[in-house]
Amino acid sequence: MKNTFRKYLIVLEQDKKWGFYINNLGRTVIEKHKNYPSIDHPDNYIFTWDKGRILNEFHVVLITKGEGVFESKETGKIKVSDGDVFLLFPGVWHRYKPKKGTGWTERWVGFSGDIANQFLTNGFFNSNKPIITKCNKPNVLNYFNSLFKLFDEESFGFQRIASGICIQLMAELVNIKNGGNNIENLNSMTLLAKRMMYENISRPLDMITMASKLGVSYSKFRLDFKKQTGVSPLQYHLLLKVEKSKELLLNTNKPQKEIAFELGFESDYYFNRLFKRKTGLAPGKFRNLSKTSLKK
């Protein structure tokens, strides 16, 4: 791969309507003792260390070799090095540079759009914590390389295809941020826990006993499970029961009370209340409306 690859895009209205679009991307090798940043960028991207910069888009910057410093209005100065990603947020002042004695290799992609804004508003990324470590992984590098290839060739519909790849990149970064070096263990433990829950869908589960069988404390089990799924183990087990009850309501003629008993609910009243809370409809109404819609 060449030492330098840069692409600044003309973004069309149809690209913006898609909801997620790439503005620019590139890869640069900054040799030690070289001036930084270079001045051969468009005016709205050039910055100096003294003044810094404010962008109106998101950037993901991955350092794959060397080290340096990142600073923003939200964070102050932070050391960054090989494998670190730092995120640049719209409207947030920032600056960064490699260490003179090491230089660095940087990859970056800048993007915008309504879908991109949801990453911030929904709390997946935070301008107060823009550094994600240990990102020098094959999947991350492959996403960048796929983007470089797409924008080098500019085949039909490349912006839309690139948006999907970039979203996959962001998903990978969220997983690294939340899971760290424990991703494989998280996946294994959560998969086993889900299997145990489904096999025991018709009866109550002692989550403390389950954690013990998985070889961890309940507090760690609950924390790791929620980190992976977004809900606690108990809530996930209840959601499984609700999904199973939907299947029974639609595909059998079993009375509601029998379904509640079959799935281990302590009472028909509790089943009815939980089902309505999770779906917005009482079980009977859900069954009637769904069967009516299927007949149309």
QUICOR-V797592 format. One record per backbone hydrogen bond with DSSP energy under -1.0 kcal/mol. CO is the residue of the C=O (numbers start at 1). NH is the residue of the N-H. If there is no record, write none. Layout:
# QUICOR-V797592
co:CO nh:NH
co:CO nh:NH
This chain:
# QUICOR-V797592
co:5 nh:27
co:7 nh:25
co:12 nh:16
co:13 nh:17
co:16 nh:19
co:19 nh:115
co:21 nh:112
co:23 nh:9
co:24 nh:110
co:25 nh:7
co:26 nh:108
co:27 nh:5
co:28 nh:106
co:30 nh:104
co:31 nh:34
co:42 nh:45
co:42 nh:46
co:48 nh:52
co:53 nh:94
co:55 nh:91
co:58 nh:111
co:59 nh:88
co:60 nh:109
co:61 nh:86
co:62 nh:107
co:63 nh:83
co:65 nh:105
co:66 nh:82
co:67 nh:99
co:68 nh:80
co:69 nh:97
co:70 nh:78
co:71 nh:95
co:72 nh:76
co:78 nh:70
co:80 nh:68
co:81 nh:84
co:83 nh:135
co:84 nh:63
co:85 nh:132
co:86 nh:61
co:88 nh:59
co:89 nh:92
co:93 nh:73
co:94 nh:53
co:95 nh:71
co:97 nh:69
co:99 nh:102
co:99 nh:103
co:100 nh:33
co:103 nh:67
co:104 nh:30
co:105 nh:64
co:106 nh:28
co:107 nh:62
co:108 nh:26
co:109 nh:60
co:110 nh:23
co:110 nh:24
co:111 nh:58
co:112 nh:21
co:113 nh:117
co:114 nh:118
co:116 nh:119
co:117 nh:121
co:118 nh:122
co:119 nh:124
co:119 nh:125
co:120 nh:123
co:126 nh:129
co:130 nh:87
co:132 nh:85
co:135 nh:137
co:137 nh:141
co:138 nh:142
co:139 nh:143
co:140 nh:144
co:141 nh:145
co:142 nh:146
co:143 nh:147
co:144 nh:148
co:145 nh:149
co:146 nh:150
co:147 nh:151
co:148 nh:152
co:149 nh:153
co:150 nh:154
co:155 nh:158
co:157 nh:161
co:158 nh:162
co:159 nh:163
co:160 nh:164
co:161 nh:165
co:162 nh:166
co:163 nh:167
co:164 nh:168
co:165 nh:169
co:166 nh:170
co:167 nh:171
co:168 nh:172
co:169 nh:173
co:170 nh:174
co:171 nh:175
co:172 nh:176
co:173 nh:177
co:174 nh:178
co:175 nh:179
co:176 nh:180
co:179 nh:182
co:182 nh:186
co:183 nh:187
co:184 nh:188
co:185 nh:189
co:186 nh:190
co:187 nh:191
co:188 nh:192
co:189 nh:193
co:190 nh:194
co:191 nh:195
co:192 nh:196
co:193 nh:197
co:194 nh:198
co:195 nh:199
co:196 nh:200
co:198 nh:201
co:200 nh:203
co:206 nh:210
co:207 nh:211
co:208 nh:212
co:209 nh:213
co:210 nh:214
co:211 nh:216
co:212 nh:215
co:217 nh:221
co:218 nh:222
co:219 nh:223
co:220 nh:224
co:221 nh:225
co:222 nh:226
co:223 nh:227
co:224 nh:228
co:225 nh:229
co:226 nh:230
co:232 nh:236
co:233 nh:237
co:234 nh:238
co:235 nh:239
co:236 nh:240
co:237 nh:241
co:238 nh:242
co:239 nh:243
co:240 nh:244
co:241 nh:245
co:242 nh:246
co:243 nh:247
co:244 nh:248
co:245 nh:249
co:246 nh:250
co:247 nh:251
co:248 nh:252
co:255 nh:259
co:256 nh:260
co:257 nh:261
co:258 nh:262
co:259 nh:263
co:260 nh:265
co:261 nh:264
co:267 nh:271
co:268 nh:272
co:269 nh:273
co:270 nh:274
co:271 nh:275
co:272 nh:276
co:273 nh:277
co:274 nh:278
co:275 nh:279
co:276 nh:280
co:282 nh:286
co:283 nh:287
co:284 nh:288
co:285 nh:289
co:286 nh:290
co:287 nh:291
co:288 nh:292
co:289 nh:293
co:290 nh:294
co:291 nh:295
